[in-house]
Amino acid sequence: MRVKKTMPFFLEGKPKATLRQPGFASDYSISKKPNPSPLRDKGSTMGVKVDVDMPPYPDLPVKRHLSMSANSRFSPKSSLPAPLQTPLPRTCAKEVNDNLNQTVEKPKVTPPASYTNKMDEVQNRIKEILDKHNNGIWISKLPHFYKEFYKEDLNQGVLQQFEHWPHICTVEKPCGGGQDSLLYPAKKEQSLRSEQDPEKELPSPLPAPKQEEPSKGSPTVMPDVKQKVAELLVKYSSGLWASALPKAYEDTYKLKFPEDALKNLASLSDVCTINYISGNAQKAILYAKLPLPTDKSLKDEGQAQGDFDIKAMIEKEFLQIEKNMAESADDFVEDITVPPLVIPTEASPSVLVVELSNTNDVVIRYVGKDYSAAQELMEDEMKEYYSKNPRVAPVQTVHVGQLLAVNAEEDAWLRAQIISTDENKIKVCYVDYGFCENIEKSKAYRLNSRFCSLSFQATKCKLAGLEILNDDPDLVKVVESLTCGKIFAVEILDKSDIPLVVLYDTSGEDDININATCLKAICDKSLEVHLQVDAMYTNVKVTNICSDGTLYCQVPCKGLNKLNDLLHKTEDYFHCKHMTSEYFISLPFCGKICLFHCKGKWLRVEITNVHSSRALDVQFLDSGNATSVKVSELREIPPRFLQEMLAIPPQAIKCCLADLPQSISMWTPDAVLWLRDSVLNCSDCSIKVTKVDETKGVAYVYLFTPKNFPDPHRSINRQITNADLWKHQKDVFLSAVSGAASSSGSRNDSAPAPGSPGEGLRKSHPEVIRKPLLDHTSSFSLEELPPPIHLSKSGEHMDVYVPVACHPGHFVIQPWQEIHKLEVLMEEMILYYSVSEERHIVVERDQVYAAKVENKWYRVLLKGILTNGLASVYELDYGKHELVNIRKVQPLVDVFRKLPFQAVTAQLAGVKCSQWSEEASMVFRNHVEKKPLVALVQAVIEHTNPWDRKVVVYLVDTSLPDTDTWIHDFMSQYLVELSKAN
């Protein structure tokens, strides 16, 4: 299930300088605090949202966040600020306990009668909440947590009963902290009280240093700084540590706080209230100046006691924090915001398919450095942390949506989220793998915040082309068997919340389209044609003949009849219904099944290659033909016919002529043309099957025309071997070229003479791939060349693109402004030559032609002819040298001779080297090849042939926002460093 990591990758958090402390949120701060956002719209919203950029201040009543560096993660105090690293006097905590004991001696208030029967349950629930928040919790926030945990509202009358439940909780009322009160677990307070010695007199708290006015020799604070400090403290209604003031000041105003101001805090006393915690003058909390109360007597009586109670409460909180930090090296948070998963930017990322419920709900994981590799490193850290840390324990209280660390099989530690809970078991979803499991509570631990910086790795996608059948059980079974647990390259068509993708298996020599494979696997088997050996079939139609002699035939069957009926209904549907935009192809992709109008009717086609947004290649499913078409010529299958149309298997059966002599190892053009002229599109042929090769999907047959059936001696197999069609087999390419030499330069060489094989080819070739040459390009001349491309003058700039770079002394540039015109030209060439007849012409060196390289057509210069039937060509628009089959070299018609050739040979100015090493050439290629750059022209070397022109330029990379990289400077520095190293 886990993927082997590809390279080391470490996740480290940025340590915080200070720690926000609980215990002093006023009513104002609580009301202003926004509700935390739910975790991926699931689970509980209890807790606070982690925000590493939030300035530290003693503000939160219950939650706290601490992020430690890797070097100090096991030191509880390593990342605490100086005030927290000094042990605080414990006498204040004892004083607080005595005060708390006095507060419970108040008249008892009887609970409402309606809650008498349920009081025990409410008390137990409140006790569970307080055990979870042993640092105390504000009474005003208790109803919120109560509802989050138990999905019930807490009656407000219960809030008045806490002072009378010493066995459940302890109430503390801070004198200077507003009307709210703090609740603590009873056992915590009782244990503290048991440690006290009643016979000993409590020592007096340490007096705060006297606040004196700054002396003449003391540093002074500018008035504008004081004003900013006053404004800043208003945001921290519960106070701000003096040691944290400089950072908070700098973060807020982007100005440096005067260092001398902290040495004399008394100078700020006119804009804030300073509460000293101990004898250390630097250990203090700053509060904003509050408006004077209207009741003067209240101020006089409560001022001293209020200051003392605040300091005592602070002491108590610090003692509790130090105790907790000693028990655990890290802090935990309940509600965690995990960053969303970002789709990789690379063209074809790799994914691991985990599981699926239907084809619109496929669980995948991205494979790569920032994904699976980072996840494995995180899980190794989790195993190290949870296995070797004796202080961590299984969770006691759980709720739906809670994030956990689960001890899974093979001692692996995985992140999980609770889906449902039971008494002793919980159902969790492993957020990095996408599957669910019921586990024991003893295996579930609270997830530490350090393991929440990596996005959940399990995500979902939809398989393109399978939407209509997404929940078909047969399809789901096929997809599951072919994909689950395997890694694929993925083409992302639509980067939505649930991306639309195509999966490719790239493990073999050929890439396999998984979407198309699954779709074909669920075709209705009863509609397939199963040829039987030694069986005779009549009324067979030969629909296509390839250049290697392969035949495609249609045999009358149930599937063909149903297909013709559906296509007829589709024709009537489109005729009666207005053709709206919903039937145009908006998102073409390989493997998509759609319709193409040809010969006056609609035919099924499968997209096999997408060249651009305008041009693509298609395969006719029921005839075996292939061609290039415009996207605008295709149509979606109407939804009412789609499922039936997809269920019908392809009706084109691949065949080969049986028992041909072994001497016929390669078909000649004359033999192919003769066969096409004899049987192509003949609807009443007959075949006899001699062999069926299931692995190749080919049937070996004897083929008969109507007149010769069933005499085997008069079959097409015998006739083609007897015909004088193979005599030039050994030099078939040269003979094919020389055979047309006499008419190569004539204006009529596009029209073969009557009776020639070319005439028969045009008569018998399917209409879908038979189109005459363009009317306005029926003639061309090898001497007609486009004008030379415009180049900037010496000293001028021009935007360029570098398609090929060998070394600084030789690379190719294309003018950036002309690239769009070139793309349009390439699309038109694909559409034109894919439907034109293949012509066998005489070719000459140093002449311009059109040549097919892989799946595209290029304007080329013929550099040489090899005896093995290959030709060496130079791509005039891209600057590459290629070897192509001589059959794929065709005349370049006039319409494609208008645009100037785009490739211009270039040399880098400003650097000279007699011999560029392979290492230096590679460095140069990595910096310029396939990149848009700015060229400063130094010189243009003209030539009569446009492909021999040369330009000397400086190249500048302007991709960075503030820095321009001059390539010649970079290469010069590289050569200097290389020479020093040698």
Residue pairs with C-beta under 8 A, 6 or more apart in sequence:
1 354
1 433
1 485
2 372
2 376
2 379
2 412
3 352
3 365
3 367
3 372
3 373
3 376
3 487
4 376
5 372
5 373
5 376
5 377
6 368
6 369
6 373
7 369
7 373
8 377
9 369
9 370
9 373
9 374
9 377
10 70
10 377
11 374
11 377
11 378
11 381
11 453
11 454
12 69
12 70
13 52
13 67
13 68
13 69
13 450
13 453
14 52
14 67
14 69
15 67
15 68
15 69
15 72
15 79
16 52
16 56
16 65
16 66
16 67
16 79
17 56
17 79
17 81
17 244
17 247
18 56
18 80
18 81
18 241
18 243
18 244
18 247
19 56
19 64
19 66
19 79
19 80
19 81
19 84
19 321
20 54
20 56
20 57
20 58
20 59
20 60
20 64
20 65
21 58
21 59
21 60
21 64
21 84
21 314
21 317
21 318
21 321
22 58
22 60
22 61
22 62
22 63
22 64
22 135
22 136
22 317
23 58
23 61
23 135
23 136
23 182
23 238
23 313
23 314
23 317
24 58
24 59
24 61
24 174
24 177
24 238
24 239
24 310
24 313
24 314
25 33
25 59
25 60
25 61
25 138
25 180
25 237
25 238
26 177
26 178
26 180
26 237
26 238
27 140
27 178
27 179
27 180
28 237
29 59
29 237
29 238
30 61
30 138
30 140
30 141
30 180
35 45
36 45
36 46
36 47
36 48
36 49
36 335
37 45
37 49
37 337
38 44
38 45
38 335
38 401
39 45
39 335
39 336
39 337
39 338
39 401
39 403
39 417
40 338
40 456
42 400
42 401
42 417
43 399
43 400
43 401
43 402
43 403
43 417
43 418
44 148
44 334
44 335
44 399
44 400
44 401
44 402
45 148
45 335
46 144
46 145
46 148
46 149
46 334
46 335
46 399
47 63
47 333
47 334
47 335
47 336
48 60
48 63
48 65
48 333
48 335
49 335
49 337
50 65
50 333
50 336
50 337
50 449
50 452
51 65
52 65
52 67
55 244
55 247
55 248
55 251
55 252
56 81
56 241
56 244
56 247
56 248
57 236
57 238
57 239
57 240
57 241
57 244
57 248
58 238
58 239
58 240
58 241
58 285
58 314
59 236
59 237
59 238
59 239
61 136
61 137
61 138
61 141
61 182
62 133
62 135
62 136
62 137
62 138
62 141
63 333
63 334
64 135
64 321
64 331
65 331
65 333
65 449
66 79
66 330
66 331
67 79
67 449
67 450
68 75
68 78
68 79
68 329
68 330
68 450
69 78
69 79
72 78
72 79
73 329
73 330
73 450
74 329
75 329
76 322
76 325
76 326
76 328
76 329
77 84
77 85
77 322
77 325
80 325
81 241
81 243
81 244
82 243
82 282
82 283
83 241
83 243
83 277
83 283
84 318
84 321
84 322
86 278
86 280
86 283
87 322
88 277
88 278
88 315
88 318
88 319
89 205
89 206
89 278
89 315
90 315
90 319
91 202
91 203
91 205
92 205
92 311
92 312
92 314
92 315
92 316
93 192
93 312
93 315
93 316
93 319
94 192
94 196
94 202
95 202
95 205
95 312
96 172
96 309
96 312
96 313
96 315
96 316
97 189
97 192
97 193
97 196
98 202
99 172
99 309
99 312
100 170
100 171
100 172
100 189
101 193
103 163
103 171
103 172
103 173
104 163
104 164
104 166
104 170
104 171
106 163
108 164
109 160
109 161
109 163
109 164
111 119
111 157
111 158
111 161
112 155
112 157
115 122
115 155
115 157
115 158
122 154
122 158
123 165
123 168
125 146
125 149
125 150
126 142
126 146
126 158
126 168
126 169
127 168
127 169
127 185
127 186
128 149
128 397
129 137
129 142
129 145
129 146
129 149
130 137
130 168
130 169
130 183
130 184
130 185
131 185
131 396
131 397
132 397
133 145
134 184
134 185
134 188
134 320
134 324
135 317
135 320
135 321
135 324
136 172
136 182
136 183
136 184
136 317
136 320
137 145
137 182
137 183
138 180
138 181
138 182
138 183
139 159
139 162
139 171
139 180
139 181
139 182
139 183
140 180
142 154
142 159
142 183
143 153
143 154
143 156
143 159
146 152
146 153
146 154
147 153
147 154
148 399
149 397
149 399
162 168
162 169
162 171
162 181
162 183
163 171
165 186
166 186
167 186
168 186
169 183
169 184
169 185
169 186
170 183
170 184
170 185
170 186
170 188
170 189
171 181
171 182
171 183
172 181
172 182
172 183
172 184
172 313
173 181
173 182
174 181
174 182
174 309
174 310
174 313
175 302
175 305
175 306
175 309
175 310
176 302
176 306
176 307
176 309
176 310
177 310
177 313
182 313
188 320
205 308
205 311
205 312
206 278
206 279
208 275
208 276
208 307
208 311
209 276
209 279
209 281
211 266
211 269
211 274
212 266
213 266
214 220
214 264
214 266
214 267
218 263
218 264
218 267
219 258
219 260
219 261
219 263
219 264
219 267
220 267
221 258
221 260
221 261
221 264
221 267
221 268
222 258
225 257
225 258
225 261
226 268
226 270
226 271
227 271
228 249
228 252
228 253
228 255
229 245
229 249
229 268
229 271
229 272
229 286
230 271
230 272
230 288
230 289
232 240
232 245
232 248
232 249
232 252
232 253
233 239
233 240
233 271
233 272
233 286
233 287
233 288
234 288
236 248
236 288
237 288
239 275
239 285
239 286
239 287
240 248
240 285
240 286
241 284
241 285
241 286
242 262
242 265
242 274
242 282
242 283
242 284
242 285
242 286
243 262
243 282
245 257
245 262
245 286
246 256
246 257
246 259
246 262
249 255
249 257
250 256
250 257
261 267
261 268
262 282
265 274
265 281
265 282
265 284
265 286
266 274
268 274
268 286
271 289
272 286
272 287
272 288
272 289
273 286
273 287
273 288
273 289
273 290
274 284
274 285
274 286
274 287
275 284
275 285
275 286
275 287
275 307
275 310
275 311
276 283
276 284
276 311
277 283
277 284
277 285
277 311
277 314
277 315
285 314
292 299
293 299
327 391
328 391
328 392
329 389
329 391
330 448
330 449
330 450
331 449
332 446
332 447
332 448
332 449
333 449
334 402
336 403
336 447
336 449
336 452
337 452
338 403
338 452
338 454
338 455
338 456
339 453
339 454
339 455
340 455
341 366
341 455
341 456
341 457
341 459
342 455
343 349
343 366
343 492
343 495
343 499
344 366
344 368
344 370
344 371
348 489
348 490
348 491
348 504
349 366
349 367
349 368
349 489
349 490
349 492
350 366
350 367
350 368
350 487
350 488
350 489
350 490
351 364
351 365
351 366
351 367
351 461
351 487
351 488
351 490
351 501
351 503
352 364
352 365
352 367
352 372
352 485
352 486
352 487
353 362
353 363
353 364
353 483
353 484
353 485
353 486
353 488
353 503
354 363
354 364
354 365
354 433
354 434
354 435
354 458
354 484
354 485
355 362
355 363
355 434
355 435
355 480
355 484
356 362
356 363
356 476
356 479
356 480
356 483
356 484
357 476
358 470
358 471
358 476
359 462
359 463
359 466
359 467
359 469
359 470
359 471
359 475
359 476
359 479
359 518
360 462
360 463
360 467
360 470
360 471
360 498
361 460
361 462
361 470
361 498
362 460
362 461
362 462
362 463
362 479
362 483
363 434
363 435
363 458
363 459
363 460
364 434
364 458
364 459
364 460
364 461
364 490
365 371
365 372
365 375
365 432
365 433
365 434
365 457
365 458
365 459
366 372
366 457
366 459
367 487
371 457
372 457
374 454
375 432
375 454
375 457
378 451
378 454
379 412
379 413
379 414
379 432
381 450
381 451
382 405
382 413
382 414
382 415
382 451
383 411
383 412
383 413
385 392
385 413
385 448
385 450
386 392
386 405
386 407
386 413
386 445
387 411
387 413
392 445
392 446
393 445
394 441
394 442
394 443
394 444
394 445
395 402
395 404
395 441
395 444
395 445
395 446
398 404
398 418
398 421
398 426
398 441
398 444
399 418
399 421
400 418
400 419
400 420
400 421
401 417
401 418
402 417
402 418
403 415
403 416
403 417
403 431
403 447
403 452
404 415
404 416
404 417
404 418
404 428
404 444
404 445
404 446
404 447
405 413
405 414
405 415
405 416
405 444
405 445
405 446
405 447
405 448
405 451
406 413
406 414
406 415
406 416
406 428
406 430
406 439
406 443
406 444
406 445
407 413
407 443
407 445
408 414
408 430
408 437
408 443
414 430
414 432
414 433
415 430
415 431
415 432
415 447
415 451
415 456
416 428
416 429
416 430
416 431
416 439
416 444
417 428
417 429
417 431
418 426
418 427
418 428
419 427
419 428
419 429
419 436
420 426
420 427
421 427
424 440
424 441
425 438
425 439
425 440
425 441
426 438
426 439
426 441
426 444
427 436
427 437
427 438
427 439
428 436
428 437
428 438
428 439
428 444
429 435
429 436
430 436
430 437
430 458
431 456
431 457
431 458
432 456
432 457
432 458
433 457
433 458
434 458
434 459
434 460
460 498
461 490
461 498
461 499
461 500
461 501
462 470
462 498
462 499
462 500
462 501
463 479
463 501
463 502
463 503
463 514
463 515
463 518
464 493
464 500
464 501
464 502
464 515
464 587
464 589
464 591
464 592
465 502
465 515
465 516
465 519
465 589
465 591
465 592
465 593
466 475
466 479
466 515
466 518
466 519
468 639
468 642
468 643
468 646
469 475
469 519
469 522
469 643
469 646
472 522
474 522
475 518
475 519
475 522
478 518
478 521
478 522
479 514
479 518
482 514
482 517
482 518
483 503
483 514
486 505
488 503
488 504
488 505
488 506
488 514
489 503
489 504
489 506
489 511
490 501
490 502
490 503
490 504
491 501
491 502
491 504
491 589
491 590
492 499
492 500
492 501
493 499
493 500
493 501
493 502
493 587
493 589
494 500
494 587
500 587
502 513
502 514
502 515
502 589
502 590
502 591
503 513
503 514
503 515
504 511
504 512
504 513
504 514
505 511
505 512
505 514
513 590
513 591
515 591
516 590
516 591
516 606
519 591
519 593
519 646
520 649
520 650
522 647
523 646
523 647
523 648
523 649
524 559
524 647
524 648
524 649
526 558
527 557
527 558
527 559
527 562
527 647
527 648
527 649
528 559
528 649
529 555
529 557
529 559
529 651
529 653
531 537
531 555
531 653
531 689
531 692
531 699
532 689
533 689
533 690
533 691
533 692
534 688
534 689
534 690
535 688
535 689
536 686
536 687
536 688
536 710
537 555
537 556
537 686
537 687
537 688
537 689
538 684
538 686
538 709
539 556
539 683
539 684
539 686
540 553
540 554
540 555
540 556
540 684
540 685
540 686
540 687
541 553
541 554
541 681
541 682
541 683
541 685
542 551
542 552
542 553
542 679
542 680
542 681
542 682
542 685
542 703
543 552
543 553
543 554
543 622
543 623
543 624
543 625
543 652
543 680
543 681
543 766
544 551
544 552
544 623
544 624
544 625
544 652
544 680
544 766
545 551
545 552
545 672
545 675
545 676
545 679
545 680
546 672
547 667
547 669
547 672
547 838
547 887
548 667
549 656
549 657
549 667
549 671
549 672
549 675
550 654
550 655
550 656
550 698
551 654
551 655
551 656
551 657
551 701
551 703
552 623
552 624
552 625
552 652
552 653
552 654
552 655
553 652
553 653
553 655
553 685
553 687
554 560
554 622
554 623
554 651
554 652
554 653
555 653
555 687
557 651
559 648
559 649
559 651
560 622
560 651
562 644
562 648
563 604
563 622
563 648
563 651
566 641
566 644
566 645
566 648
567 601
567 602
567 603
567 604
569 641
570 595
570 602
570 637
570 638
570 641
570 645
571 601
571 602
573 638
573 640
573 641
574 583
574 602
574 635
574 638
579 635
582 636
583 635
583 636
583 638
584 632
584 634
584 635
584 636
585 592
585 594
585 631
585 634
585 635
585 636
588 607
588 610
588 616
588 631
588 634
589 607
589 610
590 607
590 608
590 609
590 610
591 606
591 607
592 606
592 607
593 604
593 605
593 606
593 621
593 637
593 645
593 646
594 604
594 605
594 607
594 634
594 635
594 636
594 637
595 602
595 603
595 604
595 605
595 634
595 635
595 636
595 637
596 602
596 603
596 605
596 618
596 620
596 629
596 633
596 634
596 635
596 768
597 603
597 633
597 635
598 767
598 768
599 767
599 768
602 635
603 620
603 622
603 623
603 768
604 620
604 621
604 622
604 645
605 618
605 619
605 620
605 621
605 629
605 634
606 618
606 619
606 621
607 616
607 617
607 618
607 634
608 616
608 617
608 618
608 619
608 626
609 616
609 617
609 855
610 616
610 617
611 617
611 628
611 826
611 827
611 830
611 855
611 856
612 823
612 826
612 827
613 631
614 630
614 631
614 632
614 827
615 628
615 629
615 630
615 631
615 827
615 830
615 831
616 628
616 629
616 631
617 626
617 627
617 628
617 629
617 834
617 855
618 626
618 627
618 628
618 629
618 634
619 625
619 626
620 626
620 627
620 652
620 768
621 650
621 651
621 652
622 650
622 651
622 652
623 652
623 766
623 768
624 652
624 654
625 766
625 768
625 769
626 769
627 768
627 769
627 834
627 835
628 830
628 831
628 834
628 835
629 831
630 831
637 645
637 646
653 699
654 697
654 698
654 699
655 687
655 698
655 699
655 700
655 701
655 703
656 698
656 699
656 700
656 701
657 700
657 701
657 702
657 703
657 716
657 717
657 720
658 690
658 691
658 700
658 701
658 702
658 717
659 690
659 702
659 717
660 717
660 720
660 721
661 721
663 726
663 729
664 671
664 721
664 726
664 729
665 729
666 729
666 732
668 725
668 726
668 728
668 729
668 732
668 736
669 732
669 736
669 757
669 840
669 887
670 725
670 728
670 757
671 720
671 723
671 725
671 726
673 757
673 758
673 760
673 761
674 720
674 723
674 725
674 757
674 760
675 716
675 720
676 760
676 761
676 764
676 765
677 757
677 760
677 761
677 763
677 764
678 705
678 716
678 719
679 685
679 703
679 705
679 716
680 764
680 765
680 766
681 764
681 766
682 705
682 706
684 706
685 703
685 704
685 705
685 706
686 703
686 704
686 706
686 709
686 710
687 701
687 702
687 703
687 704
688 701
688 702
688 704
688 710
688 712
689 699
689 700
689 701
690 700
690 701
690 702
691 699
691 700
692 698
692 699
692 700
693 699
693 700
702 712
702 715
702 716
702 717
703 715
703 716
703 717
704 710
704 711
704 714
704 715
704 716
705 716
708 714
708 715
712 718
728 735
728 736
732 869
733 869
733 886
733 887
734 867
736 840
736 887
737 840
737 841
737 842
737 843
737 886
738 842
739 840
740 749
740 839
740 840
740 841
740 842
741 842
743 749
744 841
744 842
745 781
745 782
747 778
747 779
749 839
749 841
750 772
750 773
750 778
750 839
752 758
752 759
752 762
753 759
758 837
758 839
761 837
762 770
762 837
765 837
768 835
769 834
769 835
770 835
770 837
771 835
771 836
773 836
773 893
774 832
774 893
774 895
776 894
776 895
777 893
777 894
777 895
779 894
780 891
780 892
780 893
780 894
780 897
782 844
782 847
782 848
784 894
784 897
785 848
785 897
785 946
786 897
786 898
786 899
786 900
786 901
786 946
787 900
788 900
788 901
788 946
788 949
789 815
789 818
789 900
789 901
789 902
789 904
789 946
790 815
790 900
791 798
791 815
791 904
791 937
791 940
791 949
791 951
792 798
792 935
792 937
793 937
793 940
794 937
794 938
794 939
794 940
795 936
795 937
795 938
796 936
796 937
797 934
797 935
797 936
797 937
798 815
798 816
798 934
798 935
798 937
799 815
799 816
799 817
799 932
799 933
799 934
799 935
800 813
800 814
800 815
800 816
800 932
800 933
800 934
800 935
800 953
800 955
801 813
801 814
801 816
801 819
801 930
801 931
801 932
801 933
802 811
802 812
802 813
802 814
802 928
802 929
802 930
802 931
802 933
802 955
803 812
803 814
803 878
803 879
803 880
803 903
803 929
803 930
804 811
804 812
804 878
804 879
804 880
804 903
804 929
805 811
805 812
805 924
805 925
805 928
805 929
806 921
806 925
807 916
807 920
807 921
807 924
807 925
808 907
808 908
808 911
808 913
808 916
808 920
808 921
808 924
808 967
808 968
808 971
809 907
809 908
809 913
809 916
810 905
810 906
810 907
811 905
811 906
811 907
811 908
811 924
811 928
811 929
812 878
812 879
812 903
812 904
812 905
812 906
813 903
813 904
813 906
813 935
813 951
813 953
814 822
814 877
814 878
814 902
814 903
814 904
815 902
815 904
816 932
818 899
818 900
818 902
819 902
821 899
822 877
822 899
822 902
825 877
825 896
825 899
826 856
826 857
826 858
828 895
828 896
829 850
829 856
829 857
829 858
829 859
829 896
830 856
830 857
832 857
832 893
832 895
832 896
833 850
833 852
833 857
833 890
834 857
836 890
838 887
838 890
839 890
839 891
840 887
841 889
841 890
841 891
843 849
843 862
843 865
843 871
843 886
843 889
844 862
845 862
845 863
845 864
845 865
846 861
846 862
846 863
847 861
847 862
848 859
848 860
848 861
848 862
848 876
848 892
848 897
849 859
849 860
849 861
849 862
849 873
849 889
849 890
849 891
849 892
850 857
850 858
850 859
850 860
850 889
850 890
850 891
850 892
850 893
850 896
851 857
851 858
851 860
851 871
851 873
851 882
851 884
851 888
851 889
851 890
852 858
852 884
852 888
852 890
853 873
853 875
853 882
853 884
853 888
858 873
858 875
858 876
858 877
858 878
859 875
859 876
859 877
859 892
859 896
859 901
860 873
860 874
860 875
860 876
860 882
860 884
860 889
861 873
861 874
861 876
861 947
862 871
862 872
862 873
862 889
863 872
863 873
863 874
863 881
864 871
864 872
865 871
865 872
865 886
866 872
866 883
869 885
869 886
869 887
870 883
870 884
870 885
870 886
871 883
871 884
871 885
871 886
871 889
872 881
872 882
872 883
873 881
873 882
873 883
873 884
873 889
874 880
874 881
874 882
874 947
875 881
875 882
875 903
876 901
876 902
876 903
876 946
876 947
877 901
877 902
877 903
878 902
878 903
879 903
879 905
900 946
901 946
901 947
903 947
904 949
904 950
904 951
905 947
905 948
905 949
905 950
905 951
906 935
906 950
906 951
906 952
906 953
907 950
907 951
907 952
907 953
908 924
908 952
908 953
908 954
908 955
908 967
908 968
908 971
909 936
909 938
909 939
909 952
909 953
909 954
909 968
910 954
910 966
910 968
910 969
910 972
911 968
911 971
911 972
911 975
913 920
913 975
916 924
919 978
920 971
920 974
920 975
920 978
923 971
923 974
924 967
924 971
927 957
927 965
927 967
927 970
928 955
928 957
928 967
931 957
931 959
933 955
933 956
933 957
933 958
933 967
934 955
934 956
934 958
935 951
935 953
935 954
935 955
935 956
936 953
936 954
936 956
937 951
937 952
937 953
938 952
938 953
938 954
939 951
939 952
940 949
940 950
940 951
940 952
941 949
941 950
941 951
941 952
942 949
943 949
943 950
954 966
954 967
954 968
955 966
955 967
955 968
956 964
956 965
956 966
956 967
957 964
957 965
957 967
958 964
958 965
